[in-house]
Amino acid sequence: MVELLFQRDSYLREFEARVVRVEDGKVYLDRTAFHPYPHGGLDSDTGYLEVGGRRVRVSRAVYEDGDVAHVVEDASPFKPGVEVRGVIDWERRYRMMKLHTFSHILAAVLYKEYGALVTGGHIAPDKARDDFDLSMVSDWKKALTEAFEKSREIAKRCIEVKVYWLPREEALKIEGLVKLANKLPPSVEVLRIVEIPGVDIQADGGPHVRNTCEIGDVELVGLESKGRKKRRIYYRLREE
């Protein structure tokens, strides 16, 4: 299985790796800092792979059963065993990290106040959306709007975000660890835990900011109903 470097260091912008195989215009590495779609609900990272003095564009990375396929514009320079240098499009990644951490805060507020679980979502650099089961709430728009404002205030507290690993059996004893409806963490012996002390703790595999004050301000874009168990909220980073 490929080593997911972003799980150890979300701020890693460049890395060295070795080509394992090349198939249908996709390059597979032994380790990568590219966050793949749809892993963790985030969009794919983009960037470059440098090999033999050439810089080849990575248009997207795709998660494939424990492996990561790097879709490149030209696969011809890549051969098994060749050493490459990866470069992440940092601005794109960092925007998604900010929105990802905010989404955890929002999910925690709604879970604490209503027991609401996440039923869907996606994070892109320009906008994020989350779906929640708010079937227990009569005024779901008010619930989402108020939870969003509380989340904005929490983010401004500058809370350190902790990332660590726990044995699966120990981790699953934590109340509220799983906030995704009908979904448990993958069947692995050790789970990656993302904790915002006093706010949220979740099993999560994606990149996050180190401190909530890095998020900056977030603005509500819209609300939409996709069904009783799928009340949707759209939000984005507020531009300075």
C-alpha positions in Angstrom: 0.0 0.0 0.0 1.2 3.5 -0.8 2.4 5.7 2.1 0.1 8.7 2.5 2.6 11.4 3.5 -0.1 14.0 4.0 -1.5 12.0 6.9 1.8 12.6 8.8 2.4 16.2 7.6 -0.4 18.1 6.0 2.0 21.0 5.2 4.4 18.9 3.1 4.6 20.6 -0.2 7.3 18.6 -1.9 8.4 15.0 -1.6 10.7 12.3 -3.1 9.2 9.0 -4.2 9.8 6.0 -6.4 7.6 4.8 -9.3 6.0 1.5 -8.7 4.1 1.1 -11.9 2.6 3.0 -14.8 -0.8 2.1 -16.3 -3.1 3.9 -18.7 -1.6 7.3 -18.2 -1.5 6.9 -14.4 1.6 6.8 -12.3 1.7 4.9 -9.0 4.3 5.7 -6.4 5.5 4.1 -3.2 4.7 7.3 -1.3 2.8 10.4 -2.0 1.8 13.8 -0.6 -1.0 14.2 -3.2 -4.4 13.9 -1.5 -6.6 11.7 -3.8 -10.2 12.1 -4.6 -12.6 11.0 -3.1 -10.6 10.1 0.0 -11.8 12.0 3.0 -14.5 13.9 1.1 -11.9 16.3 -0.4 -11.3 17.2 -4.0 -8.0 16.0 -5.5 -4.7 17.7 -5.1 -3.0 18.9 -8.3 0.6 19.7 -9.0 3.7 18.2 -10.7 5.9 15.2 -10.8 9.5 16.0 -11.8 11.5 13.3 -13.4 14.7 13.3 -15.5 14.8 17.1 -15.7 11.1 17.3 -16.9 8.1 18.7 -15.0 4.9 16.8 -15.8 1.6 18.1 -14.7 -0.6 16.0 -12.3 -4.2 16.9 -13.2 -5.6 14.8 -10.4 -5.0 12.0 -8.0 -7.5 9.2 -7.5 -7.8 6.8 -4.6 -8.0 3.1 -5.8 -8.3 0.4 -3.1 -5.5 1.6 -0.9 -3.4 2.9 -3.8 -3.2 6.4 -5.4 -3.2 6.9 -9.1 -1.5 10.1 -10.3 -3.2 11.1 -13.6 -0.5 12.9 -15.6 -0.4 14.7 -18.9 2.4 12.6 -20.3 3.3 9.2 -18.7 6.1 8.4 -21.1 9.0 9.6 -18.8 7.9 7.4 -16.0 9.2 3.8 -15.5 9.1 1.4 -12.5 12.0 2.1 -10.2 12.5 5.7 -11.3 12.9 8.3 -8.6 10.6 11.4 -8.9 10.0 14.6 -7.0 6.4 15.6 -6.3 5.3 19.2 -5.9 1.8 20.1 -4.6 -0.3 23.1 -5.7 -0.1 24.5 -2.2 -2.7 27.3 -2.4 -5.3 24.9 -3.7 -4.5 22.4 -0.9 -4.4 25.0 1.9 -7.8 26.3 1.0 -9.2 22.8 1.3 -7.4 22.2 4.6 -9.1 25.3 6.1 -12.6 24.2 4.9 -12.0 20.7 6.0 -11.2 21.7 9.6 -14.2 24.0 9.6 -16.4 21.2 8.4 -15.3 19.2 11.5 -16.3 22.1 13.8 -19.7 22.4 12.1 -20.3 18.7 12.3 -19.4 18.7 16.0 -21.8 21.6 16.8 -24.7 19.9 15.1 -23.9 16.5 16.6 -23.7 18.1 20.1 -26.9 20.1 19.8 -29.1 17.7 17.8 -27.4 14.4 17.5 -27.2 15.1 13.8 -25.0 12.9 11.6 -23.2 13.8 8.4 -25.0 12.2 5.4 -22.7 13.6 2.6 -20.4 16.3 1.6 -17.6 17.5 -0.6 -14.8 20.0 -0.2 -13.3 21.9 -3.1 -10.9 24.9 -3.0 -13.7 27.4 -3.9 -16.6 26.0 -1.9 -17.7 23.2 0.5 -21.0 21.5 1.1 -22.1 19.3 4.0 -25.3 17.3 4.3 -26.9 16.4 7.7 -29.7 14.3 9.0 -31.8 17.0 10.7 -35.1 15.0 10.5 -35.5 15.6 14.3 -35.6 19.4 13.8 -38.7 21.3 12.7 -36.8 24.4 11.5 -33.7 22.9 9.9 -32.7 26.2 8.2 -32.5 27.9 11.5 -30.6 25.0 13.0 -28.0 25.1 10.2 -27.6 28.9 10.3 -27.1 29.0 14.0 -24.7 26.1 14.0 -22.7 27.8 11.2 -22.4 31.0 13.2 -21.3 29.1 16.3 -18.7 27.3 14.3 -17.3 30.6 13.0 -16.9 31.8 16.5 -15.2 28.6 17.6 -12.8 28.8 14.8 -11.7 32.2 15.9 -10.6 30.8 19.3 -7.3 29.6 17.8 -7.5 26.0 19.1 -4.6 23.7 18.3 -5.6 20.8 16.1 -4.2 17.5 17.2 -3.5 14.5 15.0 -2.5 11.1 16.4 -3.1 7.3 16.0 -5.0 5.0 18.3 -5.7 1.2 18.3 -9.1 0.6 16.6 -10.7 -1.0 19.6 -9.7 1.8 21.9 -10.7 4.5 19.4 -14.2 3.2 18.8 -14.9 3.5 22.5 -14.8 7.3 22.1 -18.3 8.9 22.2 -19.0 10.8 18.9 -15.9 9.5 17.1 -18.0 8.5 14.1 -20.3 11.3 12.8 -20.9 9.8 9.4 -24.3 8.1 9.1 -24.1 4.4 8.4 -20.3 4.4 8.1 -17.6 3.1 10.3 -13.8 3.8 9.9 -11.9 1.4 7.7 -11.1 -2.0 9.1 -7.5 -1.3 10.0 -5.8 -2.0 13.3 -4.8 1.6 14.0 -7.0 4.7 13.3 -5.9 8.2 12.6 -7.6 10.6 15.0 -8.1 14.3 14.4 -9.0 16.2 17.6 -10.0 19.8 18.2 -9.8 19.8 22.0 -13.1 20.7 23.7 -14.8 20.8 20.3 -14.5 17.6 18.2 -12.8 14.3 17.9 -13.1 12.2 14.7 -11.5 9.3 12.9 -10.3 11.0 9.7 -7.7 10.5 7.0 -7.5 13.9 5.4 -5.3 17.0 5.7 -6.1 19.7 8.3 -4.7 23.0 9.5 -2.6 23.0 12.7 -4.7 25.7 14.4 -8.3 26.8 13.9 -7.4 30.5 13.6 -5.7 29.6 10.3 -9.2 29.1 8.8 -9.9 32.8 8.8 -13.5 33.8 8.2 -16.0 31.6 6.4 -19.3 32.8 4.8 -22.5 31.0 4.3 -23.4 30.6 0.6 -26.7 28.8 0.8 -29.0 26.1 2.2 -30.9 23.4 0.3 -33.1 20.4 1.1 -32.2 17.2 -0.6 -34.6 15.2 1.6 -35.5 14.8 5.3 -32.1 13.2 6.0 -30.1 15.4 3.7 -30.3 19.1 4.6 -27.4 20.8 2.7 -25.3 23.8 3.6 -22.9 25.5 1.3 -20.0 27.7 2.5 -16.7 29.1 1.4 -13.7 31.1 2.7 -14.4 34.8 2.9 -12.0 36.7 0.7 -10.1 39.5 2.3 
